[in-house]
């Protein structure tokens, strides 16, 4: 359990460090993730629409 807590703190520290040292790249990464989520949701909606019709 202790290892999980330490790894979580290290991951959060890395994200904060990355956000402060390279904000443009971090914003680009976040935009990429959201674009992927939106694309996946659109494709799922299209699939469900075609299955129901």
N, C-alpha and C positions, 0 to 999 in steps of 0.2 A: 504494500500500500504506500509506503514511503517513497519508493522509486517512481510510482505513478505521479505523486505530488511534485516531486523534483522535476520530472520530465515536463509536466504541465507548466511549472514556473519558467523553465528554460524556453519552452515554446512561446510563451507570452512575452518573455524578455526579448527573444529573437524578433518577434513581430513588431514590438515597439521600437526596437533598434532599427529595423528595416524601414519602418514608417518615417522615422526621424532622419535617417541618413539618405534615403532615396525615395522621397515622396512621389515623384513622377512615376517611377517604376511600380511603386506600390499601388498607385491609383490605376495604372494600366492593368495590373494583375487583378484587381478587384473588378474592373470593368469587364475583363475577360471572363471571370467567373460568372458574373451576372448575365453576360451575353449567352454563355453556355446554358444557364438555367432557363433563360427566356426561350432559347431555341428548343430546348428539350420540352418545355411546356407547350410550345406551339405545335411541335410534332406529335406530342401525346394528344392534344386536343384534335388535331387533324385525324389521327388514327381513330379516336373514339367517334368522331363525327362520321367517318366513312364506315365504321362498323355498324353504327346505328341506322344508317340510311340504306 
